[in-house]
Amino acid sequence: MQQIVSPDRPRSLAWNTEDVRPAEQFAYYREAICQAFMKLTPEPTDKSSFPARIERIGLGAGAINRVTFPGHLVHRSPSDIAASSSSCFYLNLKLAGRCRIEQDGRGVDLSPGQVGIFDSERLFALRHSHGPSLHVASFWVPTELLRNRLPPSFEFKPARVSDDPLVGHLIVETAQALNSAAASMPEEESTRLFGVLLDLVALSLSRGSRRGAEALGLVEATWIALRRTVDRRLREPGLTASTVALSVGISERYVHKLFERAGTTFASYVIDRRLDGAARDLKGRAMFGRAIGDIAFDWGFADLSHFTRRFKQRFGCTPRDWRRG
């Protein structure tokens, strides 16, 4: 099945073999991955059923495909390449199980938390194994989006970019953030974050040729990773700059420097984000019966009077009035 490319294509698509007869599940899966990715040739297994789920979320010109499946083998054959009208790179964040990418005589092994990249224009084999159910977040990267970020003469080889000692942890952090939030983020934001991810991957692949651009790109990527880490941990009452610094892999001093560069402080950013979260909950129907104090404590505030005072400073009214409004 040819990959469908249409301006009217929905941003989010999903396929699930759950409602398909066991004997037909693998065939359904094979056609689904051709729709979500492009033409591929998965090899059938000797099992009578093939429980699998695919979710595709658009990221501007690219996409993230989240796939859960049993162990099996996938090829990109000469006929697959000839039948495809476009090309891409696959940037895979392994979430569960293991896989081996084989391309150009090289083997790249991925375990959970690692990120690897390979090229759709060349033959490859993906050996998914080690686990009853495997899970991967595969970023579909149009070739020109990455090539435009690389030197003109750059020779691509499959790689495990999460191993990069300088930006590897940022690649993982950004890929994980996109995987977690792509479905709920505004498309413009997710597309921008996807661009940051590609910048980081390009830096990893061609580091050393653009020192000044790398330095600026690394600062911006670290700032995004820092904010994402803080946002994920906002509900922790004792959240500190040193705790976040350790999680991101930078110094506490650099944390404060990045917030200062953005015109704020770590403490102000945390309080403002917590207040924004509490304000949303106070208006939310699901939280209608919850006490204001409980919502405040859920968002990391330890003192109700302090919460009320800061809330009024930010929104111009008390939490109670905000809820009634």
N, C-alpha and C positions, 0 to 999 in steps of 0.2 A: 504494500500500500504506500503510495506517495505521501510525503508530508504535505499537509494542507497549509498553504500560506495565503491568508486573506485578511484584508484590512478590517473585515467585519467579524473576525474570529474573537470569541469571548476571551476576556483576560484570564479566566479560570475555567479549567476543564478537568473532569475526573472520570476514571474508568475503574471498575471493580469486577472481579470474576465471581464474586459471591453469589450472584443470581444467575450464573451460567452453569449449565450442566457440567459435572466434573470432566467428562471426556472431551469437552469443547473449551475448557478454560485456557489451555495453553495457546490454542489458535486465537482466542480472543485477546489474550495478553500480547501475542506477537503483533497483531494488527494495531493494538493500542499503543505500543511503544513506537511503532512506525509513525503514528499520528503525533505522539508527544515529542519524539526526537526527530528522526528521519529514517530512511529505509535501513533496517538492520536485519540480521539473520540469527535469531536465538535458536539454539539446538533443543529439541524436545527432550524431556526427561523421561525416565522409566516409571514415573509415578502416575497413578490414575487421575489425580487432580492437581491443580496448580493455583493455589490461593494467592492472588496478587492484587495490588491496588496502585494506581498511578494518579497523581494530582499534578496538573500543570498550571503554573501561575506566570503570567506575562510580566516581564521586566523591561518595558520599552521594546527595543528590537530583539532582546533576548528573552530568556525564560528560566524558571527553576522547575525541574521535574522531580517530584518526591515519589520514590518508588519503593514498595515493599513486596518481596517475592521470596520463593524458596531458592536454594542453590541451583545454578544452571550456567550454561556457557552462551555467550553472545559474540557473534562475528560481525565484522564489517567487511563484506566481500567486494571483489572487483565489480560485480554486477550491481551491488547496492550503491557503490560510488557512482557508477555510470547512470543509474536511474534517478539520482538525486539532483535537483535543480539548484541547490544551494549547498554551502559548506559551513562548518562550524568547528569550534573547539568544545570539548566536553571537560568541564571542571567539576570533579566529583568530590563531595564531602561524604566520607563514609560514616554512617551512623550506627550500624549494627552488622555483625558478621565481618567477613574479610573478602577481599577480591584481589586479583592480579591483573594488571593491564599489560598486554604484550603488544608492542608496536616497534617497528624498525629494528628488530633484534634485541630490544631492551625489555626488561621486565620491571614493573613498578608495583610494589605491594602496598595495599591500603588497609589499615586497621581503623577501628572507630576513632574519630577525632582527627584523622589525617585527610589531606586534600591532594589530589593528583589531577594532572591535565594531560589530554591527548587530542589528536587531530582526526577529524572525520574524513579528511581527504586522503588518508592513508589506511591501509589494511590494519585492522587490530582485532584482538580477542580479549574479552573480559571473562575471567573465570571467577564467578561468584560462589563462595563456599564458606564452610565453617559456621554453621548455625542453622537451626530449623527455619528461621525467618530472617531475611537480610533486608537492610534498609539503607538507602542512599539518597542524598540530595544532589542531583546532577544539574549543574548550570549549563544551559544551552547558550553558547557564546558565538554569535555570528563572526565569521572569520575576520571581517574588516574591523570589527570593534577592538579586537586584540592586536591585529597586525598594525593598525594605526598607532598603537602605543609602543611598538617595538621598532628597533632600528631597521632600515630598509633591507639590509643584508642579513638580518638575523635568521639563523637556521634553527628551526624548531625541533625539539626532541621531547618525548614524553617525560614528565618529571613529577616528583612528589614535592610540590612547592611549600607544603607545610614544614618541611625540614629546614627551610632557609633560616639561618641563625639571626638575621636582622628583622625580617618582616614575616617570617613563617607564622608566628603566633597571631599577628594582625590579620593575616589571610584567614586563618581558622576562625578568629573572633568575628570577622566581618561576614564570612560565609554562614556561621551559626546564627548571627543576628538576622540575616536575610531569611534563612530557613525558618526561623521562629516567627518572624513578624511580617513576611511578605504578603500574606493573605489579608492582614488587617491594616497594613500601612497604606496611606494614599499612594497611588501608582507613581506619582511624581517623586515622592520620597524614596520609594523602593528602587526606582530607576537610577536615582542619584547615588544611592548606596551601592547598587550594582556597578556603577561606574568606578566608585572607589575601590571595590573589590578587584576590578580589572586593572586599575592602576597599580595595585599592590602586586598582582600576579605578574604584570609586565616588569615591575621593578625587580621581582625575584628572578625572572627569566633573563633579564639583560642588565643586572646590576653591575655597575662599574663603567658604563658608557655615558651616563648622564648624571654626574654627581650633584649638580645644583638642583636639577629637577627632582631627583630622588629625595634630597633632603626636604624640600618643600612638600612633596607628596607624602613622605613619611610622617611629617608633623601633622598634616591634615588627617591622615589615616589614624594616627595615634589618638588624636582628639576625638574622632568619631568612636573609636574603640573604647575610649575612656567614658564618654557619655553613655554609650550602650551598657557598659558595665554598671555604672551608677544607676541607670534607669531600671536595670534588672533587680537591683538590690535595694531599691528605695524603701521597701517595707521593713528593712532591718533596723531596729531602734538604735543600735550602736554603730551605725555605718560611719567609718572614718576615712580620711584621705589615705592613710597608710594601708588600710585594708584593701581599698580599691587599687592602690598603686601595686600592691603585691599581686593582685589578680590580673592586672593588665601587663605586668612585667616591666614597670618603670619605677623611678624613685618618687617618694612622696613630694620632694621638692619640685619635680617636673610636673606632677599633678597640679600643684598650686600655680606653677608658671603657665600651664596651658589654660587654666581658668582665668588667670589674670590677662592673658593674651586675648581672651574672648570678652573682656570687660566685666567680669564677675568674679566671684569666689566660689570655692567648693561648697562652703556652708550655704551661701545664698542660692546656689543652683539646686542643692538637695532640698532645701525648704520650699522653694518655688515649685519644684516638680511634685513634691508631696502635697502641697496645697492644691495644685491643679488636679491631682488624682482624687483627693478628698472632695473637691468641688464636683467632679464628674459623678462620684458615687452618691453625693447628696441629692443630685437630680435624677439618679437612675431609679427606675421602677423596682429593680431587684433589691435595692437597698432601702426601700420605702419604710420598712418596719424597723430598721436598725437604728440604735441610738447614735447620736452625733459623736459622743465620746468613743464608742466602739469603732466608728469609721476613722476617727482621728488616730486611735491607737493602731489600727490596721495599717495606717500609712506611716508608722514610725514615730509619731509624736508621743512623748511620755508625759506631757502635762497639758490638760485640757484648756486651762486659762491661757497658756502660751499659744496653743493652737488657735484659740478664738481671737486673740490679739493679732496674730500674724495674718489670719484669714481676713480680718476686717481691713488691715493695712493693704492687702493685695486686691481685695474685691470690693471694698467700700461698704460692706455690710457684714453682719454676723452670720455664722453658719446657719442659724435657725431661720433668719430672714431670707438667706440665699435659697434654702430648701423650699420656703413658702412661695418665693417669687415665681 
